[in-house]
Amino acid sequence: MMPLLGLGTWRMGESGRRRAAELDALTFGLSLGYPMIDTAEMYGEGVAEEIVGEAIKGVARRPFLVSKVYPHNATRSGTVAACERSLKRLGVERIDLYLLHWRGGARLEETFEAFHRLRAAGKIGDFGVSNFDRDDMEDAARLDKGLNGSNQVLYCLSRRGPEFDLLPWMRERSIPLMAYSPLDQGRLLGKPALKKLAAEAGCTPAQLALAWVMAQPGVVTIPKSSSRARVEENWGALDVELTPALLAELDRAFPPPETRQPLAML
Ligand code: NDP
């Protein structure tokens, strides 16, 4: 079980000038009820985790926390050390879901061994991967039969490649897909078809794009915004009603894949 909608943090912590706005957006998001935050040791080289740590300090209900280890740190001992640094920056004793950011660097066996150690020690609730295509997932599942802690990949209306084989494969095994860049980093929002359908549905393009992602079975998502207004707008995606007719229009405007497409990665 994991929350359907969370706050992304990529690009946060990269500039001291933006820090206050980023912290404010996260704090405000938590006050609205966002139940999850996604971060990584890579974001702002640790500073994004520090900002998340500040945002969650003293909140009544701590959100579900997701963080990621760099592949070059993902050795047997390196993963444990990286996780401990992340815990310190976040100011918590446990990360709910800890992911390998992308494949490469250390051998997967070593990373998984470290994940098991961290889970046994209570430092992470569960573990998973990110940017794994179907063949990578098959390798991962061969190594770890119990793997079901999520695969975080690029997935949105304009990039539906995972629907061809990765997402069905994950659904069969009850592994949630965590969709990153659900707004295609903002690029999706100017598409005329999305604007028209959103206006007809009485919502904004961002709300429609997010509602569509969340309507896909087995998919959760983590849009990022450093603005209070957009954090609030994105939260409104939970109230969008997707009728069968609207879903069909979206399929016409943003067709599902007819052939296998290699996983896109940012
Ligand atoms: P998103 O699709 O979430 O888009 C973020 C961009 O869209 C920002 O520039 C933001 O600007 C803008 N934006 C957000 N909401 C709105 C809105 N309502 N109207 C207009 N513009 C809006 O892209 P991300 O790449 O950030 O993906 C989300 C999260 O996924 C990341 O933050 C990160 O946590 C994770 N991720 C993981 C990756 C991985 O390899 N595992 C790779 C990429 C992302 P502003 O902040 O100014 O509002």
py3Dmol code that shows the C-alpha trace and the ligand (Angstrom):
import py3Dmol

protein = """\
ATOM      1  CA  MET A   1       0.000   0.000   0.000  1.00  0.00           C
ATOM      2  CA  MET A   2       1.284   3.434  -0.838  1.00  0.00           C
ATOM      3  CA  PRO A   3      -0.272   6.885  -1.270  1.00  0.00           C
ATOM      4  CA  LEU A   4      -1.685   7.844  -4.655  1.00  0.00           C
ATOM      5  CA  LEU A   5      -0.342  11.396  -4.797  1.00  0.00           C
ATOM      6  CA  GLY A   6       2.818  12.941  -3.438  1.00  0.00           C
ATOM      7  CA  LEU A   7       5.133  15.925  -3.811  1.00  0.00           C
ATOM      8  CA  GLY A   8       8.220  15.677  -6.034  1.00  0.00           C
ATOM      9  CA  THR A   9      11.431  17.533  -5.150  1.00  0.00           C
ATOM     10  CA  TRP A  10      13.766  17.318  -8.140  1.00  0.00           C
ATOM     11  CA  ARG A  11      15.533  20.675  -8.748  1.00  0.00           C
ATOM     12  CA  MET A  12      14.876  21.707  -5.149  1.00  0.00           C
ATOM     13  CA  GLY A  13      17.912  22.602  -3.068  1.00  0.00           C
ATOM     14  CA  GLU A  14      19.917  23.750  -6.074  1.00  0.00           C
ATOM     15  CA  SER A  15      19.790  27.452  -5.328  1.00  0.00           C
ATOM     16  CA  GLY A  16      19.856  29.208  -1.957  1.00  0.00           C
ATOM     17  CA  ARG A  17      17.632  31.952  -3.384  1.00  0.00           C
ATOM     18  CA  ARG A  18      14.775  29.510  -4.017  1.00  0.00           C
ATOM     19  CA  ARG A  19      15.068  27.613  -0.728  1.00  0.00           C
ATOM     20  CA  ALA A  20      12.412  29.569   1.176  1.00  0.00           C
ATOM     21  CA  ALA A  21       9.851  29.151  -1.626  1.00  0.00           C
ATOM     22  CA  GLU A  22      10.609  25.435  -1.903  1.00  0.00           C
ATOM     23  CA  LEU A  23      10.232  24.902   1.827  1.00  0.00           C
ATOM     24  CA  ASP A  24       7.020  26.912   1.792  1.00  0.00           C
ATOM     25  CA  ALA A  25       5.585  24.841  -1.068  1.00  0.00           C
ATOM     26  CA  LEU A  26       6.318  21.577   0.749  1.00  0.00           C
ATOM     27  CA  THR A  27       5.013  22.840   4.090  1.00  0.00           C
ATOM     28  CA  PHE A  28       1.866  24.132   2.435  1.00  0.00           C
ATOM     29  CA  GLY A  29       1.427  20.852   0.519  1.00  0.00           C
ATOM     30  CA  LEU A  30       1.614  18.899   3.778  1.00  0.00           C
ATOM     31  CA  SER A  31      -0.972  21.212   5.346  1.00  0.00           C
ATOM     32  CA  LEU A  32      -3.320  20.432   2.438  1.00  0.00           C
ATOM     33  CA  GLY A  33      -2.914  16.739   3.172  1.00  0.00           C
ATOM     34  CA  TYR A  34      -0.369  15.471   0.616  1.00  0.00           C
ATOM     35  CA  PRO A  35       0.521  12.129   2.157  1.00  0.00           C
ATOM     36  CA  MET A  36       3.886  11.482   0.437  1.00  0.00           C
ATOM     37  CA  ILE A  37       7.150  13.220  -0.541  1.00  0.00           C
ATOM     38  CA  ASP A  38       9.618  11.884  -3.078  1.00  0.00           C
ATOM     39  CA  THR A  39      13.254  12.914  -2.853  1.00  0.00           C
ATOM     40  CA  ALA A  40      16.777  11.567  -3.511  1.00  0.00           C
ATOM     41  CA  GLU A  41      20.323  12.047  -2.320  1.00  0.00           C
ATOM     42  CA  MET A  42      21.003  13.387  -5.834  1.00  0.00           C
ATOM     43  CA  TYR A  43      18.579  16.313  -5.608  1.00  0.00           C
ATOM     44  CA  GLY A  44      20.610  19.395  -4.772  1.00  0.00           C
ATOM     45  CA  GLU A  45      23.315  16.929  -3.642  1.00  0.00           C
ATOM     46  CA  GLY A  46      21.489  16.324  -0.373  1.00  0.00           C
ATOM     47  CA  VAL A  47      20.006  19.790   0.105  1.00  0.00           C
ATOM     48  CA  ALA A  48      16.549  18.714  -1.141  1.00  0.00           C
ATOM     49  CA  GLU A  49      16.509  16.073   1.612  1.00  0.00           C
ATOM     50  CA  GLU A  50      17.419  18.758   4.146  1.00  0.00           C
ATOM     51  CA  ILE A  51      14.514  20.919   2.955  1.00  0.00           C
ATOM     52  CA  VAL A  52      12.164  17.927   3.225  1.00  0.00           C
ATOM     53  CA  GLY A  53      13.521  17.351   6.732  1.00  0.00           C
ATOM     54  CA  GLU A  54      12.678  20.940   7.654  1.00  0.00           C
ATOM     55  CA  ALA A  55       9.209  20.681   6.130  1.00  0.00           C
ATOM     56  CA  ILE A  56       8.272  17.558   8.079  1.00  0.00           C
ATOM     57  CA  LYS A  57       9.706  18.726  11.399  1.00  0.00           C
ATOM     58  CA  GLY A  58       6.846  18.871  13.861  1.00  0.00           C
ATOM     59  CA  VAL A  59       4.055  17.914  11.446  1.00  0.00           C
ATOM     60  CA  ALA A  60       1.175  16.105  13.079  1.00  0.00           C
ATOM     61  CA  ARG A  61       1.142  13.278  10.532  1.00  0.00           C
ATOM     62  CA  ARG A  62       4.451  12.427   8.953  1.00  0.00           C
ATOM     63  CA  PRO A  63       4.153  11.806   5.200  1.00  0.00           C
ATOM     64  CA  PHE A  64       5.280   8.594   3.504  1.00  0.00           C
ATOM     65  CA  LEU A  65       8.911   9.327   2.620  1.00  0.00           C
ATOM     66  CA  VAL A  66      10.603   8.045  -0.525  1.00  0.00           C
ATOM     67  CA  SER A  67      14.300   8.563  -1.205  1.00  0.00           C
ATOM     68  CA  LYS A  68      16.876   7.113  -3.593  1.00  0.00           C
ATOM     69  CA  VAL A  69      20.461   5.996  -3.572  1.00  0.00           C
ATOM     70  CA  TYR A  70      22.850   7.007  -6.366  1.00  0.00           C
ATOM     71  CA  PRO A  71      23.980   3.973  -8.408  1.00  0.00           C
ATOM     72  CA  HIS A  72      27.632   4.822  -7.720  1.00  0.00           C
ATOM     73  CA  ASN A  73      26.915   4.586  -3.985  1.00  0.00           C
ATOM     74  CA  ALA A  74      24.856   1.411  -4.279  1.00  0.00           C
ATOM     75  CA  THR A  75      27.474  -1.117  -3.187  1.00  0.00           C
ATOM     76  CA  ARG A  76      26.915  -3.382  -0.171  1.00  0.00           C
ATOM     77  CA  SER A  77      28.434  -0.932   2.312  1.00  0.00           C
ATOM     78  CA  GLY A  78      27.897   2.211   0.226  1.00  0.00           C
ATOM     79  CA  THR A  79      24.117   1.780   0.189  1.00  0.00           C
ATOM     80  CA  VAL A  80      23.961   1.519   3.966  1.00  0.00           C
ATOM     81  CA  ALA A  81      26.184   4.576   4.396  1.00  0.00           C
ATOM     82  CA  ALA A  82      24.173   6.591   1.837  1.00  0.00           C
ATOM     83  CA  CYS A  83      20.918   5.672   3.569  1.00  0.00           C
ATOM     84  CA  GLU A  84      22.309   6.746   6.924  1.00  0.00           C
ATOM     85  CA  ARG A  85      23.310  10.134   5.467  1.00  0.00           C
ATOM     86  CA  SER A  86      19.810  10.524   3.986  1.00  0.00           C
ATOM     87  CA  LEU A  87      18.173   9.648   7.322  1.00  0.00           C
ATOM     88  CA  LYS A  88      20.275  12.301   9.016  1.00  0.00           C
ATOM     89  CA  ARG A  89      19.423  14.986   6.459  1.00  0.00           C
ATOM     90  CA  LEU A  90      15.739  14.077   6.644  1.00  0.00           C
ATOM     91  CA  GLY A  91      15.864  13.982  10.441  1.00  0.00           C
ATOM     92  CA  VAL A  92      13.981  10.693  10.657  1.00  0.00           C
ATOM     93  CA  GLU A  93      14.730   7.166  11.790  1.00  0.00           C
ATOM     94  CA  ARG A  94      13.123   5.453   8.836  1.00  0.00           C
ATOM     95  CA  ILE A  95      12.629   6.052   5.124  1.00  0.00           C
ATOM     96  CA  ASP A  96       9.389   4.361   4.065  1.00  0.00           C
ATOM     97  CA  LEU A  97      10.539   3.443   0.571  1.00  0.00           C
ATOM     98  CA  TYR A  98      14.162   3.455  -0.557  1.00  0.00           C
ATOM     99  CA  LEU A  99      14.926   3.118  -4.255  1.00  0.00           C
ATOM    100  CA  LEU A 100      17.940   2.446  -6.443  1.00  0.00           C
ATOM    101  CA  HIS A 101      17.838   5.612  -8.600  1.00  0.00           C
ATOM    102  CA  TRP A 102      18.826   3.860 -11.825  1.00  0.00           C
ATOM    103  CA  ARG A 103      20.655   0.711 -12.793  1.00  0.00           C
ATOM    104  CA  GLY A 104      24.421   0.831 -13.197  1.00  0.00           C
ATOM    105  CA  GLY A 105      27.358   1.156 -10.869  1.00  0.00           C
ATOM    106  CA  ALA A 106      27.258  -1.613  -8.299  1.00  0.00           C
ATOM    107  CA  ARG A 107      25.954  -5.135  -8.928  1.00  0.00           C
ATOM    108  CA  LEU A 108      22.257  -5.420  -8.212  1.00  0.00           C
ATOM    109  CA  GLU A 109      22.894  -8.349  -5.854  1.00  0.00           C
ATOM    110  CA  GLU A 110      24.960  -6.090  -3.603  1.00  0.00           C
ATOM    111  CA  THR A 111      22.390  -3.314  -3.569  1.00  0.00           C
ATOM    112  CA  PHE A 112      19.586  -5.708  -2.690  1.00  0.00           C
ATOM    113  CA  GLU A 113      21.659  -7.301   0.041  1.00  0.00           C
ATOM    114  CA  ALA A 114      22.168  -3.851   1.559  1.00  0.00           C
ATOM    115  CA  PHE A 115      18.449  -3.038   1.185  1.00  0.00           C
ATOM    116  CA  HIS A 116      17.606  -6.221   3.106  1.00  0.00           C
ATOM    117  CA  ARG A 117      20.027  -5.252   5.867  1.00  0.00           C
ATOM    118  CA  LEU A 118      18.518  -1.776   6.083  1.00  0.00           C
ATOM    119  CA  ARG A 119      15.000  -3.185   6.213  1.00  0.00           C
ATOM    120  CA  ALA A 120      15.916  -5.709   8.908  1.00  0.00           C
ATOM    121  CA  ALA A 121      17.418  -2.849  10.929  1.00  0.00           C
ATOM    122  CA  GLY A 122      14.194  -0.827  10.558  1.00  0.00           C
ATOM    123  CA  LYS A 123      15.959   1.991   8.692  1.00  0.00           C
ATOM    124  CA  ILE A 124      13.759   1.557   5.628  1.00  0.00           C
ATOM    125  CA  GLY A 125      10.210   0.275   5.419  1.00  0.00           C
ATOM    126  CA  ASP A 126      10.601  -1.239   1.961  1.00  0.00           C
ATOM    127  CA  PHE A 127      12.806  -0.932  -1.104  1.00  0.00           C
ATOM    128  CA  GLY A 128      12.438  -0.734  -4.839  1.00  0.00           C
ATOM    129  CA  VAL A 129      14.008   0.543  -8.016  1.00  0.00           C
ATOM    130  CA  SER A 130      13.714   3.379 -10.511  1.00  0.00           C
ATOM    131  CA  ASN A 131      14.157   3.668 -14.276  1.00  0.00           C
ATOM    132  CA  PHE A 132      13.984  -0.112 -14.662  1.00  0.00           C
ATOM    133  CA  ASP A 133      12.575  -1.379 -17.956  1.00  0.00           C
ATOM    134  CA  ARG A 134      10.899  -4.752 -18.191  1.00  0.00           C
ATOM    135  CA  ASP A 135      14.128  -6.745 -18.739  1.00  0.00           C
ATOM    136  CA  ASP A 136      15.713  -4.993 -15.735  1.00  0.00           C
ATOM    137  CA  MET A 137      12.630  -5.833 -13.664  1.00  0.00           C
ATOM    138  CA  GLU A 138      12.920  -9.470 -14.706  1.00  0.00           C
ATOM    139  CA  ASP A 139      16.540  -9.510 -13.516  1.00  0.00           C
ATOM    140  CA  ALA A 140      15.507  -7.816 -10.272  1.00  0.00           C
ATOM    141  CA  ALA A 141      12.666 -10.267  -9.676  1.00  0.00           C
ATOM    142  CA  ARG A 142      14.990 -13.213 -10.300  1.00  0.00           C
ATOM    143  CA  LEU A 143      17.315 -11.869  -7.621  1.00  0.00           C
ATOM    144  CA  ASP A 144      14.574 -10.963  -5.184  1.00  0.00           C
ATOM    145  CA  LYS A 145      11.378 -12.919  -5.398  1.00  0.00           C
ATOM    146  CA  GLY A 146       9.707 -10.686  -2.821  1.00  0.00           C
ATOM    147  CA  LEU A 147      10.411  -7.439  -4.708  1.00  0.00           C
ATOM    148  CA  ASN A 148       7.247  -5.360  -4.738  1.00  0.00           C
ATOM    149  CA  GLY A 149       8.256  -1.978  -3.394  1.00  0.00           C
ATOM    150  CA  SER A 150       7.732   0.016  -6.626  1.00  0.00           C
ATOM    151  CA  ASN A 151       9.546   1.016  -9.791  1.00  0.00           C
ATOM    152  CA  GLN A 152       9.626   4.779 -10.355  1.00  0.00           C
ATOM    153  CA  VAL A 153       9.599   5.609 -14.069  1.00  0.00           C
ATOM    154  CA  LEU A 154       8.750   8.379 -16.530  1.00  0.00           C
ATOM    155  CA  TYR A 155       5.059   8.027 -17.343  1.00  0.00           C
ATOM    156  CA  CYS A 156       2.470  10.578 -18.390  1.00  0.00           C
ATOM    157  CA  LEU A 157      -0.169  11.193 -21.065  1.00  0.00           C
ATOM    158  CA  SER A 158       2.432  12.146 -23.675  1.00  0.00           C
ATOM    159  CA  ARG A 159       4.804   9.285 -22.769  1.00  0.00           C
ATOM    160  CA  ARG A 160       2.710   6.161 -22.468  1.00  0.00           C
ATOM    161  CA  GLY A 161       5.402   3.630 -23.451  1.00  0.00           C
ATOM    162  CA  PRO A 162       5.305   1.685 -20.126  1.00  0.00           C
ATOM    163  CA  GLU A 163       1.714   0.631 -20.890  1.00  0.00           C
ATOM    164  CA  PHE A 164       2.880  -1.765 -23.577  1.00  0.00           C
ATOM    165  CA  ASP A 165       4.671  -4.318 -21.437  1.00  0.00           C
ATOM    166  CA  LEU A 166       6.290  -2.869 -18.308  1.00  0.00           C
ATOM    167  CA  LEU A 167       3.101  -1.779 -16.556  1.00  0.00           C
ATOM    168  CA  PRO A 168       1.155  -5.025 -17.268  1.00  0.00           C
ATOM    169  CA  TRP A 169       4.163  -7.012 -16.025  1.00  0.00           C
ATOM    170  CA  MET A 170       4.242  -4.955 -12.825  1.00  0.00           C
ATOM    171  CA  ARG A 171       0.491  -5.190 -12.321  1.00  0.00           C
ATOM    172  CA  GLU A 172       0.626  -8.980 -12.496  1.00  0.00           C
ATOM    173  CA  ARG A 173       3.071  -8.907  -9.594  1.00  0.00           C
ATOM    174  CA  SER A 174       1.342  -6.128  -7.616  1.00  0.00           C
ATOM    175  CA  ILE A 175       4.356  -3.825  -7.947  1.00  0.00           C
ATOM    176  CA  PRO A 176       3.185  -0.184  -7.973  1.00  0.00           C
ATOM    177  CA  LEU A 177       4.451   2.091 -10.718  1.00  0.00           C
ATOM    178  CA  MET A 178       5.406   5.499  -9.370  1.00  0.00           C
ATOM    179  CA  ALA A 179       5.018   7.910 -12.288  1.00  0.00           C
ATOM    180  CA  TYR A 180       7.615  10.662 -12.371  1.00  0.00           C
ATOM    181  CA  SER A 181       7.340  13.815 -14.501  1.00  0.00           C
ATOM    182  CA  PRO A 182       3.546  13.327 -14.726  1.00  0.00           C
ATOM    183  CA  LEU A 183       3.296  16.792 -16.345  1.00  0.00           C
ATOM    184  CA  ASP A 184       6.252  16.015 -18.613  1.00  0.00           C
ATOM    185  CA  GLN A 185       8.013  18.743 -16.643  1.00  0.00           C
ATOM    186  CA  GLY A 186       5.354  21.237 -17.686  1.00  0.00           C
ATOM    187  CA  ARG A 187       5.633  20.504 -21.441  1.00  0.00           C
ATOM    188  CA  LEU A 188       2.320  18.654 -21.479  1.00  0.00           C
ATOM    189  CA  LEU A 189       0.359  21.646 -20.233  1.00  0.00           C
ATOM    190  CA  GLY A 190       0.537  23.658 -23.450  1.00  0.00           C
ATOM    191  CA  LYS A 191      -0.871  20.867 -25.643  1.00  0.00           C
ATOM    192  CA  PRO A 192      -4.029  22.205 -27.314  1.00  0.00           C
ATOM    193  CA  ALA A 193      -5.942  18.894 -26.982  1.00  0.00           C
ATOM    194  CA  LEU A 194      -5.305  18.746 -23.238  1.00  0.00           C
ATOM    195  CA  LYS A 195      -6.287  22.400 -22.806  1.00  0.00           C
ATOM    196  CA  LYS A 196      -9.536  21.873 -24.718  1.00  0.00           C
ATOM    197  CA  LEU A 197     -10.513  18.694 -22.829  1.00  0.00           C
ATOM    198  CA  ALA A 198      -9.648  20.255 -19.475  1.00  0.00           C
ATOM    199  CA  ALA A 199     -11.787  23.319 -20.235  1.00  0.00           C
ATOM    200  CA  GLU A 200     -14.701  21.034 -21.173  1.00  0.00           C
ATOM    201  CA  ALA A 201     -14.237  19.026 -17.963  1.00  0.00           C
ATOM    202  CA  GLY A 202     -14.090  22.186 -15.840  1.00  0.00           C
ATOM    203  CA  CYS A 203     -10.560  21.639 -14.554  1.00  0.00           C
ATOM    204  CA  THR A 204      -7.054  22.802 -15.448  1.00  0.00           C
ATOM    205  CA  PRO A 205      -4.737  20.950 -17.864  1.00  0.00           C
ATOM    206  CA  ALA A 206      -2.440  19.975 -14.972  1.00  0.00           C
ATOM    207  CA  GLN A 207      -5.373  18.565 -12.986  1.00  0.00           C
ATOM    208  CA  LEU A 208      -6.565  16.542 -15.959  1.00  0.00           C
ATOM    209  CA  ALA A 209      -3.078  15.195 -16.708  1.00  0.00           C
ATOM    210  CA  LEU A 210      -2.609  14.150 -13.063  1.00  0.00           C
ATOM    211  CA  ALA A 211      -6.099  12.699 -12.722  1.00  0.00           C
ATOM    212  CA  TRP A 212      -5.450  10.563 -15.810  1.00  0.00           C
ATOM    213  CA  VAL A 213      -2.189   9.176 -14.367  1.00  0.00           C
ATOM    214  CA  MET A 214      -3.877   8.379 -11.045  1.00  0.00           C
ATOM    215  CA  ALA A 215      -6.754   6.649 -12.834  1.00  0.00           C
ATOM    216  CA  GLN A 216      -4.377   4.014 -14.224  1.00  0.00           C
ATOM    217  CA  PRO A 217      -4.575   0.925 -12.006  1.00  0.00           C
ATOM    218  CA  GLY A 218      -1.430   0.307 -10.009  1.00  0.00           C
ATOM    219  CA  VAL A 219      -0.030   3.803 -10.637  1.00  0.00           C
ATOM    220  CA  VAL A 220       0.789   6.581  -8.147  1.00  0.00           C
ATOM    221  CA  THR A 221       2.406   9.921  -8.913  1.00  0.00           C
ATOM    222  CA  ILE A 222       4.568  12.740  -7.523  1.00  0.00           C
ATOM    223  CA  PRO A 223       4.250  16.084  -9.367  1.00  0.00           C
ATOM    224  CA  LYS A 224       6.741  18.749  -8.310  1.00  0.00           C
ATOM    225  CA  SER A 225       6.029  22.402  -7.761  1.00  0.00           C
ATOM    226  CA  SER A 226       7.763  25.134  -5.824  1.00  0.00           C
ATOM    227  CA  SER A 227       4.676  27.323  -5.867  1.00  0.00           C
ATOM    228  CA  ARG A 228       1.843  27.234  -3.322  1.00  0.00           C
ATOM    229  CA  ALA A 229      -0.747  27.964  -5.995  1.00  0.00           C
ATOM    230  CA  ARG A 230       0.377  25.098  -8.213  1.00  0.00           C
ATOM    231  CA  VAL A 231       0.722  22.686  -5.280  1.00  0.00           C
ATOM    232  CA  GLU A 232      -2.913  23.499  -4.463  1.00  0.00           C
ATOM    233  CA  GLU A 233      -3.981  23.229  -8.106  1.00  0.00           C
ATOM    234  CA  ASN A 234      -2.339  19.797  -8.394  1.00  0.00           C
ATOM    235  CA  TRP A 235      -4.063  18.605  -5.204  1.00  0.00           C
ATOM    236  CA  GLY A 236      -7.351  19.434  -6.932  1.00  0.00           C
ATOM    237  CA  ALA A 237      -6.629  16.619  -9.405  1.00  0.00           C
ATOM    238  CA  LEU A 238      -8.096  14.257  -6.814  1.00  0.00           C
ATOM    239  CA  ASP A 239     -11.527  15.819  -7.403  1.00  0.00           C
ATOM    240  CA  VAL A 240     -11.549  15.477 -11.199  1.00  0.00           C
ATOM    241  CA  GLU A 241     -14.143  13.070 -12.467  1.00  0.00           C
ATOM    242  CA  LEU A 242     -12.983  11.092 -15.487  1.00  0.00           C
ATOM    243  CA  THR A 243     -15.966   9.848 -17.449  1.00  0.00           C
ATOM    244  CA  PRO A 244     -15.570   7.009 -19.988  1.00  0.00           C
ATOM    245  CA  ALA A 245     -16.183   9.591 -22.756  1.00  0.00           C
ATOM    246  CA  LEU A 246     -13.409  11.850 -21.466  1.00  0.00           C
ATOM    247  CA  LEU A 247     -11.009   8.906 -21.156  1.00  0.00           C
ATOM    248  CA  ALA A 248     -11.789   7.945 -24.747  1.00  0.00           C
ATOM    249  CA  GLU A 249     -11.079  11.525 -25.909  1.00  0.00           C
ATOM    250  CA  LEU A 250      -7.774  11.462 -24.038  1.00  0.00           C
ATOM    251  CA  ASP A 251      -6.893   8.153 -25.737  1.00  0.00           C
ATOM    252  CA  ARG A 252      -7.611   9.724 -29.108  1.00  0.00           C
ATOM    253  CA  ALA A 253      -5.449  12.761 -28.356  1.00  0.00           C
ATOM    254  CA  PHE A 254      -2.670  10.798 -26.632  1.00  0.00           C
ATOM    255  CA  PRO A 255      -2.809   7.269 -28.059  1.00  0.00           C
ATOM    256  CA  PRO A 256      -1.493   4.304 -26.090  1.00  0.00           C
ATOM    257  CA  PRO A 257       1.590   2.555 -27.539  1.00  0.00           C
ATOM    258  CA  GLU A 258       1.044  -0.063 -30.259  1.00  0.00           C
ATOM    259  CA  THR A 259       4.577  -1.414 -30.126  1.00  0.00           C
ATOM    260  CA  ARG A 260       7.219  -1.819 -27.474  1.00  0.00           C
ATOM    261  CA  GLN A 261       9.131   1.363 -26.713  1.00  0.00           C
ATOM    262  CA  PRO A 262      12.329   1.449 -24.686  1.00  0.00           C
ATOM    263  CA  LEU A 263      11.817   3.164 -21.350  1.00  0.00           C
ATOM    264  CA  ALA A 264      12.464   6.907 -21.581  1.00  0.00           C
ATOM    265  CA  MET A 265      14.560   8.403 -18.812  1.00  0.00           C
ATOM    266  CA  LEU A 266      15.265  11.977 -17.775  1.00  0.00           C
TER     267      LEU A 266
END
"""
ligand_1 = """\
48
NDP
P 6.726 17.286 -13.301
O 6.061 16.666 -14.470
O 6.212 17.077 -11.947
O 6.773 18.854 -13.620
C 7.419 19.775 -12.799
C 7.468 21.100 -13.523
O 6.155 21.535 -13.841
C 8.107 22.184 -12.713
O 8.817 23.024 -13.595
C 6.913 22.946 -12.122
O 7.244 24.300 -11.986
C 5.860 22.764 -13.189
N 4.512 22.638 -12.637
C 4.083 21.852 -11.608
N 2.762 21.968 -11.416
C 2.333 22.838 -12.351
C 1.051 23.377 -12.665
N -0.037 23.031 -11.981
N 0.973 24.270 -13.694
C 2.074 24.638 -14.369
N 3.304 24.166 -14.135
C 3.429 23.275 -13.127
O 8.270 16.910 -13.432
P 9.425 16.359 -12.472
O 10.502 15.929 -13.400
O 9.750 17.294 -11.406
O 8.809 15.007 -11.850
C 8.161 14.957 -10.608
C 9.043 14.309 -9.548
O 9.399 12.978 -9.924
C 10.414 14.982 -9.359
O 10.323 16.222 -8.708
C 11.146 13.904 -8.622
O 10.738 13.852 -7.273
C 10.688 12.666 -9.402
N 11.589 12.334 -10.536
C 12.276 11.146 -10.485
C 13.164 10.789 -11.486
C 13.904 9.505 -11.397
O 14.851 9.312 -12.160
N 13.522 8.605 -10.519
C 13.394 11.662 -12.665
C 12.563 12.844 -12.655
C 11.707 13.144 -11.640
P 7.155 25.071 -10.567
O 7.991 24.311 -9.597
O 7.682 26.420 -10.881
O 5.685 25.072 -10.203
"""
view = py3Dmol.view(width=600, height=400)
view.addModel(protein, "pdb")
view.setStyle({"model": 0}, {"cartoon": {"style": "trace"}})
view.addModel(ligand_1, "xyz")
view.setStyle({"model": 1}, {"stick": {}})
view.zoomTo()
view.show()
